[in-house]
Amino acid sequence: QVELVESGGGLVQAGGSLRLSCAASGIIFGLNFMGWYRHAPGMQRELVARITSGGTTDYAGSVKGRFTISRDSTKNTVNLQLNSLKPEDTAVYYCNVNCNHLGFLYNYWGQGTQVTVSS
C-alpha cells in the first residue's frame, strides 16, 4: 500500500510562488509516473504536471514555463514549484502516483492541499 502526504499549499498573492511537496511511503513497484493534478470549484480535475520514472516531464499548457516538477527517487518524493501564480491557479492540488505491477494499473492519491491565489 502506498500513502501520499502533501504539504506546502497556502495563500499567496498573484505573482507569488509556492512549493508543493509529496512524500510517498511504502514500496512503489512498476512506477510509471508521479504527478500533480488540481481541482478547482466547478471544474474537472486536470493534470498539472507529471514526471515519468525516466525523468521525462509533461505540463499542462496553462502552467508551462511557470511550474516545475521534480522528483527525488531516493526519497520517493515529488515536488512542484509554482511561480508567477495567477488567481486561476486557485485549486486543491493532489499528488498522484501511477504504477503498473503484475499487469495491474494502480493510481494512488494524496489528500490534497489547497492553493489560493489572490488578485
Backbone torsions as a table, in degrees:
resi	resn	phi	psi	omega
1	GLN	NA	133.5	179.7
2	VAL	-109.0	130.1	175.4
3	GLU	-115.9	139.7	-178.2
4	LEU	-118.2	132.2	178.6
5	VAL	-125.1	120.3	-178.6
6	GLU	-98.9	156.9	174.9
7	SER	-154.3	163.4	172.1
8	GLY	106.9	-3.7	177.9
9	GLY	-71.0	174.9	178.6
10	GLY	162.0	-166.9	-179.8
11	LEU	-107.0	131.5	-178.4
12	VAL	-144.8	152.3	177.1
13	GLN	-79.7	156.1	176.7
14	ALA	-55.2	136.9	-176.5
15	GLY	92.6	-11.8	-178.5
16	GLY	-83.0	-174.4	-176.2
17	SER	-133.0	153.5	171.5
18	LEU	-142.5	159.0	174.9
19	ARG	-129.3	120.5	177.3
20	LEU	-98.7	141.4	177.3
21	SER	-128.4	148.9	178.5
22	CYS	-137.8	122.6	179.2
23	ALA	-108.8	128.2	179.8
24	ALA	-102.9	127.1	175.2
25	SER	-106.6	153.3	-175.3
26	GLY	96.7	172.3	-177.3
27	ILE	-95.0	126.8	179.7
28	ILE	-100.2	114.0	177.1
29	PHE	-98.9	137.9	172.3
30	GLY	62.0	44.8	-177.7
31	LEU	-61.2	129.3	170.4
32	ASN	-93.0	-56.5	177.5
33	PHE	-160.2	160.7	170.1
34	MET	-117.0	143.0	-175.8
35	GLY	-158.2	-179.3	178.0
36	TRP	-128.1	133.8	173.2
37	TYR	-117.3	164.6	173.6
38	ARG	-140.5	153.9	-178.3
39	HIS	-135.5	110.3	178.0
40	ALA	-97.6	153.4	-179.9
41	PRO	-56.8	131.3	178.4
42	GLY	77.8	4.1	-178.3
43	MET	-120.5	163.1	173.4
44	GLN	-81.6	154.4	175.2
45	ARG	-64.5	135.6	-177.8
46	GLU	-130.4	150.0	175.3
47	LEU	-72.0	130.1	176.4
48	VAL	-96.1	-51.9	-178.5
49	ALA	-162.4	152.0	174.9
50	ARG	-148.4	158.3	180.0
51	ILE	-135.7	129.7	-176.7
52	THR	-80.2	171.3	177.8
53	SER	-61.4	-24.4	178.4
54	GLY	-89.2	-2.9	177.0
55	GLY	96.8	2.8	177.5
56	THR	-74.8	134.6	-178.0
57	THR	-110.4	155.4	-178.8
58	ASP	-145.2	134.9	-176.0
59	TYR	-129.1	149.2	168.3
60	ALA	-66.6	146.3	-177.5
61	GLY	-58.6	-32.5	-175.7
62	SER	-71.5	-15.9	-177.8
63	VAL	-116.3	-6.4	-177.2
64	LYS	-59.8	132.4	-178.3
65	GLY	88.8	-12.6	179.3
66	ARG	-113.5	-35.8	-178.4
67	PHE	-107.1	148.8	177.3
68	THR	-135.4	126.4	178.0
69	ILE	-101.1	143.2	178.1
70	SER	-146.0	158.7	-177.3
71	ARG	-136.9	139.2	172.1
72	ASP	-111.5	101.3	-174.5
73	SER	-68.9	-24.7	-179.4
74	THR	-72.9	-26.3	-178.9
75	LYS	-109.3	0.1	-177.3
76	ASN	54.2	46.7	177.4
77	THR	-122.0	151.9	173.8
78	VAL	-132.7	135.4	-176.5
79	ASN	-120.8	154.0	176.3
80	LEU	-133.4	114.8	176.4
81	GLN	-92.0	121.8	-177.5
82	LEU	-110.4	112.8	178.2
83	ASN	-115.9	161.9	178.1
84	SER	49.7	49.2	-174.9
85	LEU	-65.9	146.7	-179.8
86	LYS	-121.5	155.6	177.7
87	PRO	-55.4	-32.2	179.6
88	GLU	-72.4	-5.3	173.1
89	ASP	-82.8	-6.2	179.3
90	THR	-61.3	124.4	-177.3
91	ALA	-177.5	170.9	166.7
92	VAL	-89.7	126.9	-178.2
93	TYR	-102.3	131.1	-177.0
94	TYR	-117.9	134.7	172.8
95	CYS	-82.8	144.5	-178.5
96	ASN	-137.6	139.7	172.0
97	VAL	-124.5	125.8	-179.2
98	ASN	-114.3	123.7	-175.5
99	CYS	-130.5	154.5	174.2
100	ASN	-127.3	109.3	-174.6
101	HIS	-131.9	122.9	178.8
102	LEU	54.7	36.8	176.0
103	GLY	85.6	-0.6	179.5
104	PHE	-110.2	141.8	179.0
105	LEU	-97.3	130.9	179.7
106	TYR	-121.0	139.7	172.9
107	ASN	-124.5	123.5	176.4
108	TYR	-112.0	144.3	-176.6
109	TRP	-129.2	145.5	170.8
110	GLY	-82.8	179.3	-176.5
111	GLN	-82.4	-12.7	179.0
112	GLY	96.5	146.5	176.1
113	THR	-136.1	133.3	-174.0
114	GLN	-80.8	131.2	171.4
115	VAL	-118.5	122.4	179.7
116	THR	-123.9	124.8	-179.3
117	VAL	-114.5	118.9	-179.9
118	SER	-92.8	148.9	-178.3
119	SER	-89.1	NA	NA
